[in-house]
Amino acid sequence: MRYKANIYVFLIYDFLTNLSPLAFIYTLYLTQQEITLTHAGTLLGVYQLSKLLFEIPSGFISDKLGRKKCGIFGQSVFILFLFITLFSRSFIVLFLGSVLRGVSYAFLSGTADCIFNESILKSSANKMDFWLSIDKCLFYTSIGLSGIIGGFLATFRYDIFFYFDILMQFLSLLCIFQFRETSLTKMSRKQNDIKESLKKAIKNRKIVYLLLLPSIIAIVFLPYEDYYSVILKSQSIPEFEIGILTGIPLLISAVAGMFTQKLNQKFGYGFTVKGLPILSAIIFSIMIVFLDHVFAAWGLYVLCEALSNINNTSYNSCFQKEIESTSRATLMSLRSFGIALTAIVISPIVGWSCDHFGFKLTFLTSAFICLFILFFINLVYLNEESFELQ
């Protein structure tokens, strides 16, 4: 019963912590502080580098010392980052703030999610898809609302949405205090060693594929989300409308995610996990071609977000079923490590390329690179009869 309570607390936590307007307004906010896209890309790269450096150690610490302690630390550091970004106008201080943001993400990525997933596996493992669908529905609803709220608040003053964000993160911190620890390993050091976790992952080709997939998708979708508000602003769209245009696609994707179970039953995980990323990247490429046509591009963006939610829910279900509890946080951090590594390379290049070549050529190139890698990795694994997602 105590594990069931964790599930409900996590759903509240995940909704509150993602009710964060900063995720959509951050790059636009930096440009309003007269920071160039190249420098904004540098700050985003520093954030990703910090994530990369702390991802695996934070997962190991979480497996060793407990999820709850790491979650409290990570959430507290994120609140500190918000205060620094709000009150600082110095690039150096913003640079240090980006480091703290990465530390925060690293310690949160392998903690709260672990508590949620382990609580499901221990209380109702047969309902994994159901609870993940509920979580993704709340997740996309939350970040959709945060875009609308952020855009509305930014029409008055940019600092107002920071105060709103700080309040939401403080309430999220209170939720973490309510978690019950699910896995504090008391086994031999060898079993909890990072190298041991990596060896297990490398031997399991399904896990290798599932670890690589988010990093490949991040090549195109991660930088676009960072610069989407700037793209809309460059088309003379006011902040409130930017909030609506970023928020509504996520609300629609929240509804789409509710059909994940039915799609998996009808088409199987092979389609929703392997096929949808390719389809999304193709639609994204078409969207970039029509980037100058705001509403045509926006409609395709809505479709991309809906497919992304379905893919994420199915992907997480497959991934959680494949990994063991003793190394769960470490492997989840390794997955985030790969995404961060991709972003470290991509973010500064995208910022520089947007400054020199424009948004359309930059994102069309990244879409083609993503598609090429997706086709390649799927051909490699589809040739193996033993490789099946379930």
C-alpha positions in Angstrom: 0.0 0.0 0.0 2.9 2.4 0.8 4.2 1.9 -2.8 0.7 2.8 -4.2 0.9 6.1 -2.3 4.2 6.9 -4.0 2.5 6.6 -7.3 -0.1 9.3 -6.4 2.4 11.6 -4.9 4.6 11.3 -7.9 1.8 12.2 -10.3 1.2 15.4 -8.2 4.9 16.1 -8.2 5.4 15.5 -11.9 2.5 17.9 -12.7 3.8 20.7 -10.4 7.5 20.5 -11.4 6.7 20.6 -15.1 4.4 23.6 -14.6 7.6 25.5 -15.4 7.3 28.4 -17.9 11.1 28.7 -18.0 11.3 25.6 -20.2 9.7 27.6 -23.1 10.7 31.2 -22.3 14.4 30.6 -21.3 16.0 31.2 -24.7 13.6 34.0 -25.5 14.4 35.5 -22.1 18.1 35.4 -22.8 17.6 37.2 -26.1 15.6 39.9 -24.3 18.7 40.4 -22.1 20.6 41.2 -25.3 22.4 37.8 -25.3 23.1 36.5 -28.8 21.8 33.2 -30.0 25.4 32.0 -30.2 25.9 32.9 -26.5 22.5 31.4 -25.6 23.5 28.2 -27.4 26.7 28.3 -25.3 24.7 28.5 -22.0 22.5 25.6 -23.2 25.6 23.6 -24.1 27.1 24.3 -20.6 23.8 23.1 -19.1 24.1 19.9 -21.1 27.8 19.4 -20.3 27.0 19.7 -16.6 24.3 17.1 -17.0 26.7 14.9 -18.8 29.4 15.1 -16.1 26.9 14.4 -13.2 24.4 12.0 -14.8 26.1 8.6 -14.1 27.6 9.6 -10.7 24.2 10.9 -9.6 22.5 7.6 -10.7 25.1 5.6 -8.8 24.7 7.8 -5.7 20.9 7.3 -6.0 21.3 3.5 -6.2 23.7 3.7 -3.2 22.3 6.3 -0.9 18.6 6.4 -1.8 16.3 8.2 -4.3 14.7 10.6 -1.8 17.9 12.3 -0.6 19.1 12.9 -4.2 15.7 14.2 -5.2 15.7 16.7 -2.3 19.2 17.9 -3.3 18.4 18.2 -7.0 15.1 20.1 -6.5 16.8 22.5 -4.1 19.6 23.2 -6.6 17.1 23.9 -9.3 15.3 26.5 -7.1 18.7 28.1 -6.6 19.3 28.2 -10.4 16.0 30.0 -10.8 17.0 32.7 -8.3 20.3 33.2 -10.0 18.8 33.5 -13.5 16.2 35.9 -12.2 18.5 38.4 -10.5 21.7 38.1 -12.6 22.6 40.0 -15.7 26.2 38.8 -15.9 27.0 36.2 -18.5 29.6 34.6 -16.1 26.9 34.2 -13.4 24.4 32.9 -15.9 27.2 30.5 -16.9 27.5 29.2 -13.3 23.7 29.1 -13.1 23.7 26.8 -16.2 26.1 24.5 -14.4 23.8 24.3 -11.4 20.9 23.6 -13.7 22.7 20.6 -15.1 23.6 19.3 -11.6 19.9 19.7 -10.6 18.7 17.8 -13.7 21.2 15.0 -13.2 20.2 14.4 -9.6 16.5 14.5 -10.4 16.5 12.4 -13.6 17.4 9.2 -11.7 15.4 9.7 -8.5 11.7 10.6 -8.7 11.2 8.6 -11.9 12.9 5.6 -10.2 10.6 5.9 -7.2 7.6 6.0 -9.5 8.6 3.1 -11.7 9.7 0.9 -8.8 6.5 1.6 -7.0 4.5 0.5 -10.0 6.6 -2.7 -10.4 6.2 -3.5 -6.7 2.4 -2.7 -6.4 0.9 -3.2 -9.9 3.4 -4.3 -12.5 0.7 -5.4 -14.9 -0.6 -1.8 -15.0 2.8 -0.3 -16.1 1.4 1.0 -19.4 -1.7 2.4 -17.6 0.2 4.4 -15.0 2.8 5.7 -17.6 -0.1 6.8 -19.8 -1.6 8.7 -16.9 1.8 10.3 -16.1 2.5 11.3 -19.7 -1.0 12.8 -19.9 -0.4 14.9 -16.8 3.1 15.7 -17.9 2.1 17.1 -21.3 -0.9 18.9 -19.8 1.4 20.5 -17.3 4.0 21.7 -19.7 1.2 22.8 -22.1 -0.3 24.9 -19.4 3.1 26.2 -18.4 3.6 27.5 -22.0 0.3 29.4 -21.9 0.8 30.7 -18.4 4.4 31.7 -19.2 3.3 33.6 -22.4 0.6 35.4 -20.5 2.8 36.4 -17.6 5.6 37.5 -20.0 3.3 40.1 -21.5 3.5 42.0 -18.2 7.0 41.4 -17.0 9.5 38.5 -17.6 10.4 38.3 -13.9 6.8 37.4 -13.0 6.9 34.0 -14.5 10.1 33.3 -12.5 8.2 33.9 -9.3 5.5 31.6 -10.5 8.1 28.9 -11.4 9.8 29.2 -8.0 6.5 28.7 -6.3 5.8 25.5 -8.3 9.3 24.1 -7.7 9.0 24.8 -3.9 5.7 22.8 -3.9 7.4 20.1 -5.8 10.1 19.9 -3.2 7.4 19.4 -0.5 6.1 16.5 -2.6 9.6 14.8 -2.6 9.6 14.9 1.2 6.4 12.8 1.1 8.0 10.0 -0.9 8.8 6.6 0.7 12.1 5.1 -0.3 11.7 2.2 -2.7 15.2 0.9 -3.2 18.1 1.5 -0.9 20.4 -1.3 -1.8 22.2 -3.1 0.9 24.1 -5.6 -1.2 27.7 -6.0 -2.0 29.6 -3.1 -3.5 30.3 -5.1 -6.6 26.6 -5.4 -7.5 26.2 -1.6 -7.2 29.3 -0.7 -9.0 28.9 1.5 -12.1 31.1 -0.8 -14.2 28.9 -3.7 -13.4 25.7 -1.8 -14.5 27.4 -0.8 -17.7 28.5 -4.4 -18.4 25.0 -5.7 -18.0 23.6 -3.0 -20.3 26.2 -3.7 -23.1 25.4 -7.4 -23.1 21.7 -6.8 -23.5 21.2 -5.5 -27.1 17.7 -4.4 -26.3 18.9 -2.1 -23.6 21.7 -0.7 -25.9 19.0 0.1 -28.5 16.7 1.7 -25.9 19.6 3.7 -24.5 20.6 5.1 -27.9 17.2 5.9 -29.2 16.5 9.1 -27.1 19.9 10.5 -28.0 19.2 10.1 -31.7 15.8 11.7 -31.4 17.3 14.6 -29.4 19.4 15.6 -32.4 16.4 17.3 -34.0 13.7 17.8 -31.3 15.8 19.0 -28.4 17.3 22.2 -30.0 14.0 23.0 -31.8 12.2 23.1 -28.5 14.9 25.4 -27.1 14.5 27.9 -30.0 10.8 27.5 -30.8 9.8 30.6 -28.8 12.6 32.6 -30.5 11.4 31.4 -34.0 7.9 32.6 -33.2 9.1 35.9 -31.8 11.1 36.5 -35.0 7.8 36.2 -36.9 6.5 39.2 -34.8 4.2 37.0 -32.7 3.5 38.5 -29.2 4.4 36.6 -26.0 0.9 35.6 -25.1 0.3 34.1 -28.5 3.6 32.3 -28.3 2.5 30.8 -25.0 -0.7 29.5 -26.7 1.1 28.2 -29.8 3.5 26.3 -27.6 1.0 25.2 -25.0 -1.9 23.8 -27.1 0.2 21.2 -29.0 1.2 19.7 -25.6 -2.3 19.7 -24.4 -3.4 17.8 -27.5 -0.5 15.4 -27.1 -1.7 14.7 -23.6 -5.0 13.5 -25.1 -3.2 11.5 -27.8 -1.1 9.7 -25.1 -4.3 8.2 -23.7 -4.6 6.0 -26.8 -1.1 4.5 -26.3 -2.3 1.2 -24.9 -4.8 0.6 -27.7 -2.1 1.4 -30.3 0.3 -1.0 -28.7 -2.3 -3.7 -28.6 -3.2 -3.2 -32.2 0.2 -2.5 -33.8 2.7 -3.6 -31.2 5.7 -1.9 -29.5 7.8 -2.3 -32.6 5.6 0.3 -34.3 5.2 2.8 -31.4 8.8 2.6 -30.2 10.8 2.1 -33.5 8.4 3.4 -36.2 7.0 6.6 -34.7 10.4 8.4 -34.3 11.0 8.0 -38.0 7.5 9.2 -38.9 7.9 12.1 -36.5 11.3 13.1 -38.1 9.8 13.0 -41.6 6.8 15.2 -40.5 9.3 17.5 -38.7 11.2 17.9 -42.0 8.0 18.9 -43.9 7.2 21.3 -41.1 10.5 23.1 -41.4 9.9 23.5 -45.2 6.7 25.4 -44.3 8.3 27.3 -41.4 7.4 30.7 -42.9 3.7 29.7 -42.9 3.0 29.9 -39.2 -0.2 28.0 -38.9 0.7 25.2 -41.4 4.0 24.6 -39.6 2.1 24.8 -36.2 -0.3 22.1 -37.3 2.5 19.8 -38.2 4.2 20.6 -34.9 1.0 19.5 -33.1 1.2 16.2 -34.9 4.8 15.7 -34.0 4.1 16.4 -30.3 1.2 13.9 -30.3 3.3 11.1 -31.9 6.2 12.0 -29.5 4.0 11.4 -26.5 2.8 8.1 -27.7 6.4 7.1 -28.5 7.6 8.2 -25.0 5.0 6.3 -23.1 5.7 3.1 -25.1 9.4 3.6 -24.9 9.4 4.1 -21.1 7.3 1.0 -20.6 9.7 -1.2 -22.6 12.8 0.4 -21.0 11.6 -0.1 -17.4 10.6 -3.7 -18.0 14.1 -4.5 -19.3 16.3 -3.0 -16.5 16.8 -4.3 -13.0 16.1 -2.4 -9.8 19.6 -2.6 -8.6 20.9 -0.6 -11.5 17.8 1.3 -12.5 18.9 4.8 -11.5 22.4 4.3 -13.0 21.0 3.1 -16.4 18.4 5.9 -16.4 21.2 8.4 -15.8 23.2 6.7 -18.6 20.3 7.4 -20.9 20.2 11.0 -19.9 24.0 11.1 -20.2 23.6 10.2 -23.9 21.0 12.9 -24.5 23.2 15.4 -22.7 26.2 14.4 -24.8 24.2 14.9 -28.0 23.0 18.3 -26.8 26.5 19.4 -25.9 27.5 19.0 -29.5 24.2 20.2 -31.0 23.2 23.2 -28.9 26.2 25.5 -29.6 26.3 24.5 -33.3 22.5 25.2 -33.7 22.9 28.6 -32.0 25.8 29.6 -34.2 24.1 28.2 -37.4 20.8 30.0 -36.6 22.8 33.3 -36.3 24.6 32.7 -39.6 22.3 30.6 -41.8 18.8 31.0 -40.4 16.4 28.7 -38.7 15.1 26.8 -41.8 18.5 25.5 -43.1 19.7 24.7 -39.6 16.8 22.6 -38.5 16.3 20.9 -41.9 20.0 19.8 -41.8 19.5 18.4 -38.2 16.3 16.6 -39.3 18.2 14.8 -42.2 21.0 13.8 -39.9 18.5 12.4 -37.4 16.6 10.5 -40.1 19.8 8.9 -41.5 20.9 7.6 -38.1 17.3 6.4 -37.2 17.2 4.4 -40.5 20.6 3.0 -39.9 20.0 1.8 -36.3 16.6 0.4 -37.2 18.0 -1.6 -40.1 20.7 -3.0 -37.8 18.2 -4.2 -35.2 15.4 -5.2 -37.5 17.7 -7.8 -39.1 17.8 -9.6 -35.8 14.9 -12.0 -35.4 15.5 -12.2 -31.7 15.1 -8.5 -31.2 11.5 -7.9 -30.2 10.0 -5.1 -28.0 7.3 -6.1 -25.6 
